[in-house]
Amino acid sequence: MNWFRSAVEGAGLSKYGTTAIALALICCGILGGLTIYSATKVFALGLITCFGAWILLAEALVVGSRARRRHLAKLWPEAVDSIQSAISSGYSITDSLSELGHNGPTKLRPYFEQFAKRIDAGWRFDQAIDETKSEFGNQHADRLFELLKLVSRSGSASLPSVLRNQSQNIREELSIIGHIEAKQGWVSGTAKIALAAPWIVVTMLSSRAENISAYNSVAGVTVLLLGFAVSVFAYRLVILFGSMPESPRVFR
């Protein structure tokens, strides 16, 4: 379940814990299934809605995680530049990170304010860094914080130049990813809408008594379940071919 933990962290929900988020998704799926069953009286459709809701909620979590990571990634070069400038001016690594809580990008300030509070509360540097890294849930943050942890232990006179190179690499990576996603986004979005359309029609048809009887028969349940299996398979193909894989969080 590493993908789920990564998605929760990427969405900024790590403070609630992966178990609580998973239980919330399960409860929402069951509630959705019961709602559709009570409205249509079609057991198979309620069951499909339950499983479908789990898939869609998990997808929404992943999409939200990616959107937040992209947004934070756009701000990350500025944060790295600020750290590099502070260290070049003689600040310690801890003070450079704490300073971002006041002068860094607005969206990132709360995370670095929390880092400063943890340091003031007596946390070890590595502990505070790991907790902040988990809150960001971002591969760029992972790389930077692991670098700073290494330097804090062994020291490095070349840290400013390394940070400068990292900032430049992030900008180049974001530029390339932006061009690719702009071309792929409309294709995968259209395919997902096409997959949802038949199930909207099935739900509307279930309002008629004769259709309810047909859907609740053995043949009807079989057709609905096979259709759902095909839809899930097609959905996975859409995700596989229509989405660009994220860079792995090697230092998660």
C-alpha contacts under 8 A as a table, 3 or more apart, distances in Angstrom:
res1	aa1	res2	aa2	distance
1	M	4	F	5.29
1	M	5	R	6.48
2	N	5	R	5.14
2	N	6	S	6.03
3	W	6	S	5.06
3	W	7	A	6.06
4	F	7	A	4.99
4	F	8	V	6.14
4	F	18	T	7.59
5	R	8	V	5.12
5	R	9	E	6.20
5	R	18	T	6.04
6	S	9	E	5.15
6	S	10	G	5.93
6	S	137	G	6.63
7	A	10	G	4.93
7	A	11	A	6.04
7	A	61	L	6.48
7	A	62	V	5.41
7	A	65	S	5.51
7	A	137	G	7.90
8	V	11	A	5.19
8	V	12	G	6.48
8	V	13	L	5.34
8	V	14	S	5.77
8	V	18	T	6.56
8	V	21	I	7.76
8	V	61	L	7.18
8	V	65	S	7.10
9	E	12	G	5.16
9	E	13	L	5.69
9	E	14	S	4.81
9	E	65	S	7.64
9	E	134	S	6.09
9	E	135	E	6.03
9	E	136	F	6.76
9	E	137	G	4.59
10	G	13	L	7.56
10	G	64	G	7.99
10	G	65	S	4.50
10	G	66	R	6.95
10	G	68	R	6.80
10	G	69	R	6.18
10	G	135	E	7.70
10	G	136	F	6.47
10	G	137	G	4.18
10	G	138	N	6.24
11	A	14	S	7.91
11	A	61	L	6.90
11	A	62	V	7.68
11	A	64	G	5.80
11	A	65	S	3.98
11	A	66	R	7.55
11	A	68	R	6.17
11	A	69	R	7.67
11	A	137	G	7.51
12	G	15	K	7.72
12	G	65	S	7.57
12	G	68	R	7.93
12	G	135	E	6.01
12	G	136	F	6.69
12	G	137	G	7.13
13	L	16	Y	5.75
13	L	17	G	7.14
13	L	135	E	7.73
14	S	17	G	5.17
14	S	18	T	6.81
14	S	134	S	7.01
14	S	135	E	6.17
15	K	135	E	7.58
16	Y	20	A	6.30
16	Y	21	I	6.97
17	G	20	A	5.57
17	G	21	I	6.51
18	T	21	I	5.16
18	T	22	A	6.05
19	T	22	A	5.12
19	T	23	L	6.19
20	A	23	L	5.17
20	A	24	A	6.17
21	I	24	A	5.04
21	I	25	L	6.29
22	A	25	L	5.19
22	A	26	I	6.25
23	L	26	I	5.04
23	L	27	C	6.12
24	A	27	C	5.18
24	A	28	C	6.17
25	L	28	C	5.14
25	L	29	G	6.18
25	L	54	W	6.40
25	L	57	L	6.61
25	L	58	A	7.63
26	I	29	G	5.16
26	I	30	I	6.27
26	I	54	W	6.60
27	C	30	I	5.16
27	C	31	L	6.07
28	C	31	L	5.06
28	C	32	G	6.09
28	C	53	A	7.52
28	C	54	W	7.80
29	G	32	G	5.12
29	G	33	G	6.20
29	G	49	T	7.46
29	G	50	C	4.65
29	G	51	F	6.68
29	G	52	G	7.70
29	G	53	A	4.92
29	G	54	W	5.30
30	I	33	G	5.08
30	I	34	L	6.16
30	I	50	C	5.31
31	L	34	L	5.17
31	L	35	T	6.10
31	L	50	C	7.58
32	G	35	T	5.08
32	G	36	I	6.31
32	G	46	G	7.80
32	G	49	T	6.50
32	G	50	C	5.92
32	G	53	A	6.90
33	G	36	I	5.32
33	G	37	Y	6.13
33	G	45	L	7.81
33	G	46	G	4.39
33	G	47	L	5.85
33	G	48	I	7.33
33	G	49	T	4.92
33	G	50	C	4.21
33	G	51	F	7.96
33	G	53	A	7.88
34	L	37	Y	5.03
34	L	38	S	6.00
34	L	46	G	6.14
34	L	50	C	7.75
35	T	38	S	5.23
35	T	39	A	6.24
35	T	46	G	7.58
36	I	39	A	5.07
36	I	40	T	5.97
36	I	41	K	7.73
36	I	45	L	7.19
36	I	46	G	5.29
36	I	49	T	7.09
37	Y	40	T	5.24
37	Y	41	K	4.88
37	Y	42	V	5.61
37	Y	43	F	5.94
37	Y	45	L	6.76
37	Y	46	G	4.50
37	Y	47	L	7.99
38	S	41	K	5.53
40	T	203	T	7.57
40	T	206	S	5.87
40	T	207	S	6.24
40	T	212	I	7.27
41	K	212	I	6.98
42	V	45	L	5.38
42	V	46	G	6.35
42	V	206	S	7.50
42	V	212	I	6.09
42	V	215	Y	6.45
42	V	216	N	5.90
43	F	46	G	5.14
43	F	47	L	6.22
43	F	216	N	6.76
44	A	47	L	5.04
44	A	48	I	6.04
44	A	215	Y	7.55
44	A	216	N	7.15
44	A	221	V	5.71
44	A	224	L	6.90
44	A	225	L	7.21
45	L	48	I	5.01
45	L	49	T	6.00
45	L	203	T	7.83
45	L	224	L	7.37
46	G	49	T	5.03
46	G	50	C	6.21
47	L	50	C	5.08
47	L	51	F	6.45
48	I	51	F	5.27
48	I	52	G	5.76
48	I	225	L	7.36
48	I	228	F	6.95
49	T	52	G	4.86
49	T	53	A	5.75
50	C	53	A	5.22
50	C	54	W	6.49
51	F	54	W	5.14
51	F	55	I	6.41
52	G	55	I	5.09
52	G	56	L	6.11
53	A	56	L	5.04
53	A	57	L	5.86
54	W	57	L	5.20
54	W	58	A	6.04
55	I	58	A	5.20
55	I	59	E	6.09
56	L	59	E	4.90
56	L	60	A	5.99
57	L	60	A	4.88
57	L	61	L	6.14
58	A	61	L	5.02
58	A	62	V	6.27
59	E	62	V	5.02
59	E	63	V	6.00
60	A	63	V	5.01
60	A	64	G	5.92
61	L	64	G	5.11
61	L	65	S	6.00
62	V	65	S	4.93
62	V	66	R	6.17
63	V	66	R	5.11
63	V	67	A	6.10
64	G	67	A	5.06
64	G	68	R	6.09
65	S	68	R	5.25
65	S	69	R	6.07
66	R	69	R	5.03
66	R	70	R	6.06
67	A	70	R	5.16
67	A	71	H	6.20
68	R	71	H	5.03
68	R	72	L	6.11
69	R	72	L	5.11
69	R	73	A	5.81
69	R	137	G	7.47
69	R	138	N	5.91
70	R	73	A	4.95
70	R	74	K	6.34
71	H	74	K	5.41
71	H	75	L	6.93
72	L	75	L	5.20
72	L	76	W	6.17
72	L	107	K	7.81
72	L	108	L	7.66
72	L	138	N	7.94
73	A	76	W	4.92
73	A	77	P	7.51
73	A	138	N	7.66
73	A	140	H	7.02
73	A	170	I	7.84
73	A	174	L	7.69
74	K	77	P	6.89
74	K	171	R	7.82
74	K	174	L	7.31
75	L	78	E	5.68
75	L	79	A	6.63
75	L	105	P	6.63
75	L	108	L	7.87
76	W	79	A	4.98
76	W	80	V	6.15
76	W	140	H	7.40
76	W	141	A	7.93
76	W	167	S	7.72
76	W	170	I	7.86
77	P	80	V	5.06
77	P	81	D	6.07
77	P	167	S	4.73
77	P	168	Q	7.39
77	P	170	I	6.49
77	P	171	R	6.71
78	E	81	D	5.05
78	E	82	S	6.23
78	E	104	G	7.78
78	E	105	P	7.17
78	E	167	S	7.72
79	A	82	S	5.09
79	A	83	I	6.32
79	A	100	L	7.34
79	A	104	G	6.12
79	A	105	P	6.70
80	V	83	I	5.11
80	V	84	Q	6.09
80	V	163	L	6.42
80	V	164	R	7.54
80	V	166	Q	7.77
80	V	167	S	5.97
81	D	84	Q	5.03
81	D	85	S	6.11
81	D	163	L	7.29
81	D	164	R	6.70
81	D	167	S	6.66
82	S	85	S	5.13
82	S	86	A	6.13
82	S	96	S	7.90
82	S	100	L	7.51
82	S	104	G	7.13
83	I	86	A	5.12
83	I	87	I	6.12
83	I	93	I	7.91
83	I	96	S	5.46
83	I	97	L	6.65
83	I	100	L	7.80
83	I	163	L	7.99
84	Q	87	I	5.28
84	Q	88	S	6.09
84	Q	159	L	7.81
84	Q	160	P	5.10
84	Q	161	S	7.94
84	Q	163	L	5.90
84	Q	164	R	6.78
85	S	88	S	5.08
85	S	89	S	6.21
85	S	160	P	7.59
86	A	89	S	5.05
86	A	90	G	6.58
86	A	91	Y	5.44
86	A	96	S	5.58
87	I	90	G	5.18
87	I	91	Y	4.80
87	I	92	S	6.23
87	I	93	I	6.70
87	I	96	S	6.51
87	I	160	P	6.80
88	S	91	Y	7.27
88	S	160	P	6.28
91	Y	95	D	6.00
91	Y	96	S	5.90
92	S	95	D	5.20
92	S	96	S	6.03
93	I	96	S	5.06
93	I	97	L	6.31
93	I	148	L	7.23
93	I	152	S	7.39
94	T	97	L	5.33
94	T	98	S	6.17
94	T	125	F	7.69
95	D	98	S	4.96
95	D	99	E	5.95
96	S	99	E	5.21
96	S	100	L	6.80
97	L	100	L	5.43
97	L	101	G	7.39
97	L	112	F	6.39
97	L	115	F	7.79
97	L	116	A	7.71
98	S	101	G	5.50
98	S	102	H	7.71
98	S	112	F	5.80
98	S	113	E	6.47
98	S	115	F	6.77
98	S	116	A	5.05
99	E	102	H	5.55
99	E	103	N	6.20
99	E	104	G	7.28
99	E	112	F	7.84
100	L	103	N	4.99
100	L	104	G	4.09
100	L	105	P	7.51
100	L	108	L	7.84
100	L	109	R	6.07
100	L	112	F	6.01
100	L	113	E	7.67
101	G	104	G	6.07
101	G	108	L	7.50
101	G	109	R	4.25
101	G	110	P	6.32
101	G	111	Y	7.24
101	G	112	F	4.64
101	G	113	E	4.47
101	G	116	A	7.67
102	H	109	R	6.47
102	H	113	E	7.61
103	N	106	T	7.94
103	N	109	R	7.60
104	G	108	L	6.71
104	G	109	R	5.89
105	P	108	L	5.41
105	P	109	R	6.26
106	T	109	R	5.37
107	K	110	P	7.14
108	L	111	Y	5.73
108	L	112	F	6.81
109	R	112	F	5.31
109	R	113	E	6.01
110	P	113	E	4.97
110	P	114	Q	6.20
111	Y	114	Q	5.19
111	Y	115	F	6.36
111	Y	132	T	6.59
111	Y	135	E	7.45
111	Y	136	F	7.76
112	F	115	F	4.75
112	F	116	A	6.21
112	F	132	T	7.64
113	E	116	A	5.12
113	E	117	K	6.27
114	Q	117	K	5.02
114	Q	118	R	6.20
114	Q	132	T	7.78
115	F	118	R	5.18
115	F	119	I	6.35
115	F	128	A	5.93
115	F	129	I	7.24
115	F	132	T	6.38
116	A	119	I	5.13
116	A	120	D	6.16
117	K	120	D	5.00
117	K	121	A	6.03
118	R	121	A	4.93
118	R	122	G	6.51
118	R	123	W	5.47
118	R	128	A	6.06
119	I	122	G	5.29
119	I	123	W	5.04
119	I	124	R	6.81
119	I	125	F	6.86
119	I	128	A	6.66
120	D	123	W	7.31
123	W	127	Q	6.29
123	W	128	A	6.09
124	R	127	Q	5.25
124	R	128	A	6.28
125	F	128	A	5.25
125	F	129	I	6.09
125	F	149	K	7.90
126	D	129	I	5.09
126	D	130	D	6.08
126	D	149	K	6.47
127	Q	130	D	5.22
127	Q	131	E	6.26
128	A	131	E	5.27
128	A	132	T	6.19
129	I	132	T	5.15
129	I	133	K	5.99
129	I	145	F	6.45
129	I	149	K	7.73
130	D	133	K	4.99
130	D	134	S	6.22
130	D	145	F	7.87
131	E	134	S	5.14
131	E	135	E	6.42
132	T	135	E	5.07
132	T	136	F	6.38
133	K	136	F	5.25
133	K	137	G	6.23
133	K	138	N	7.52
133	K	141	A	6.16
133	K	142	D	6.02
133	K	145	F	6.98
134	S	137	G	5.19
134	S	252	R	7.75
136	F	141	A	6.71
137	G	141	A	7.46
137	G	142	D	7.74
137	G	252	R	7.97
138	N	141	A	5.27
138	N	142	D	6.25
138	N	249	R	7.33
139	Q	142	D	4.85
139	Q	143	R	6.27
139	Q	247	S	7.24
139	Q	248	P	7.12
139	Q	249	R	4.96
139	Q	250	V	7.55
139	Q	251	F	7.59
139	Q	252	R	7.66
140	H	143	R	5.26
140	H	144	L	6.28
140	H	170	I	7.70
141	A	144	L	5.16
141	A	145	F	5.94
142	D	145	F	5.42
142	D	146	E	6.04
142	D	249	R	7.07
142	D	250	V	7.88
142	D	251	F	5.55
142	D	252	R	6.32
143	R	146	E	5.35
143	R	147	L	6.14
143	R	251	F	6.67
144	L	147	L	5.12
144	L	148	L	6.22
145	F	148	L	4.98
145	F	149	K	6.06
146	E	149	K	5.02
146	E	150	L	6.21
146	E	251	F	7.13
147	L	150	L	5.17
147	L	151	V	6.20
148	L	151	V	5.04
148	L	152	S	5.95
149	K	152	S	5.14
149	K	153	R	6.50
150	L	153	R	5.36
150	L	154	S	6.32
150	L	155	G	7.58
151	V	154	S	5.21
151	V	155	G	4.46
151	V	156	S	5.81
151	V	159	L	7.76
152	S	155	G	5.66
156	S	159	L	5.68
157	A	160	P	7.67
158	S	161	S	5.57
158	S	162	V	6.30
159	L	162	V	5.02
159	L	163	L	6.12
160	P	163	L	5.16
160	P	164	R	6.18
161	S	164	R	4.95
161	S	165	N	6.26
162	V	165	N	5.16
162	V	166	Q	6.18
163	L	166	Q	4.95
163	L	167	S	6.18
164	R	167	S	5.24
164	R	168	Q	6.41
165	N	168	Q	5.13
165	N	169	N	6.15
166	Q	169	N	5.08
166	Q	170	I	6.21
167	S	170	I	5.24
167	S	171	R	6.44
168	Q	171	R	5.24
168	Q	172	E	6.36
169	N	172	E	5.16
169	N	173	E	6.08
170	I	173	E	5.07
170	I	174	L	6.10
171	R	174	L	5.23
171	R	175	S	6.25
172	E	175	S	5.18
172	E	176	I	6.45
173	E	176	I	5.33
173	E	177	I	6.19
174	L	177	I	5.12
174	L	178	G	5.97
175	S	178	G	5.25
175	S	179	H	6.60
176	I	179	H	5.45
176	I	180	I	6.55
177	I	180	I	5.22
177	I	181	E	6.08
178	G	181	E	5.31
178	G	182	A	6.15
179	H	182	A	5.39
179	H	183	K	6.78
180	I	183	K	5.46
180	I	184	Q	6.38
180	I	244	M	7.94
181	E	184	Q	5.05
181	E	185	G	5.63
181	E	243	S	7.90
181	E	244	M	7.17
182	A	185	G	5.64
182	A	186	W	7.60
183	K	186	W	6.88
183	K	187	V	7.69
184	Q	187	V	5.52
184	Q	188	S	6.51
184	Q	242	G	6.10
184	Q	243	S	6.90
185	G	188	S	5.57
185	G	189	G	6.12
185	G	242	G	7.41
185	G	243	S	7.60
186	W	189	G	5.08
186	W	190	T	6.12
187	V	190	T	5.39
187	V	191	A	6.38
187	V	242	G	6.81
188	S	191	A	5.09
188	S	192	K	6.24
188	S	238	V	6.22
188	S	239	I	7.39
188	S	242	G	4.93
188	S	243	S	7.17
189	G	192	K	5.27
189	G	193	I	6.45
190	T	193	I	5.24
190	T	194	A	6.33
191	A	194	A	5.09
191	A	195	L	6.37
191	A	238	V	6.82
192	K	195	L	5.12
192	K	196	A	6.43
192	K	235	Y	7.08
192	K	238	V	7.36
193	I	196	A	5.20
193	I	197	A	6.30
194	A	197	A	5.36
194	A	198	P	7.69
195	L	198	P	6.71
195	L	199	W	7.91
195	L	231	S	6.62
195	L	234	A	7.84
195	L	235	Y	7.28
196	A	199	W	5.65
196	A	200	I	6.59
197	A	200	I	5.26
197	A	201	V	6.53
198	P	201	V	5.10
198	P	202	V	6.25
199	W	202	V	4.88
199	W	203	T	6.13
200	I	203	T	5.18
200	I	204	M	6.30
201	V	204	M	5.11
201	V	205	L	6.17
202	V	205	L	5.12
202	V	206	S	6.27
203	T	206	S	5.22
203	T	207	S	7.28
204	M	207	S	5.81
205	L	208	R	6.13
205	L	211	N	6.58
206	S	209	A	7.30
206	S	211	N	5.50
206	S	212	I	5.37
206	S	215	Y	7.84
207	S	211	N	7.47
207	S	212	I	7.28
208	R	211	N	5.43
208	R	212	I	6.40
209	A	212	I	5.09
209	A	213	S	6.42
210	E	213	S	5.24
210	E	214	A	6.36
211	N	214	A	4.96
211	N	215	Y	6.01
212	I	215	Y	5.12
212	I	216	N	6.15
213	S	216	N	5.25
213	S	217	S	6.40
214	A	217	S	5.32
214	A	219	A	7.78
214	A	220	G	5.60
215	Y	218	V	7.99
215	Y	219	A	7.64
215	Y	220	G	4.21
215	Y	221	V	5.84
215	Y	224	L	7.67
216	N	220	G	5.92
216	N	221	V	5.99
217	S	220	G	5.05
217	S	221	V	6.12
218	V	221	V	5.27
218	V	222	T	6.13
219	A	222	T	5.08
219	A	223	V	6.16
220	G	223	V	5.15
220	G	224	L	6.18
221	V	224	L	5.16
221	V	225	L	6.06
222	T	225	L	5.25
222	T	226	L	6.03
223	V	226	L	5.18
223	V	227	G	5.95
224	L	227	G	5.01
224	L	228	F	6.10
225	L	228	F	5.00
225	L	229	A	6.17
226	L	229	A	5.02
226	L	230	V	6.22
227	G	230	V	5.13
227	G	231	S	6.11
228	F	231	S	4.92
228	F	232	V	6.13
229	A	232	V	5.17
229	A	233	F	6.22
230	V	233	F	5.05
230	V	234	A	6.08
231	S	234	A	5.03
231	S	235	Y	5.93
232	V	235	Y	4.93
232	V	236	R	6.17
233	F	236	R	5.19
233	F	237	L	6.39
234	A	237	L	5.00
234	A	238	V	6.26
235	Y	238	V	5.01
235	Y	239	I	6.28
236	R	239	I	5.04
236	R	240	L	5.96
237	L	240	L	4.90
237	L	241	F	5.97
237	L	242	G	7.87
238	V	241	F	5.42
238	V	242	G	5.24
238	V	243	S	7.62
239	I	242	G	5.31
239	I	243	S	5.48
240	L	243	S	6.13
241	F	244	M	7.87
249	R	252	R	5.24
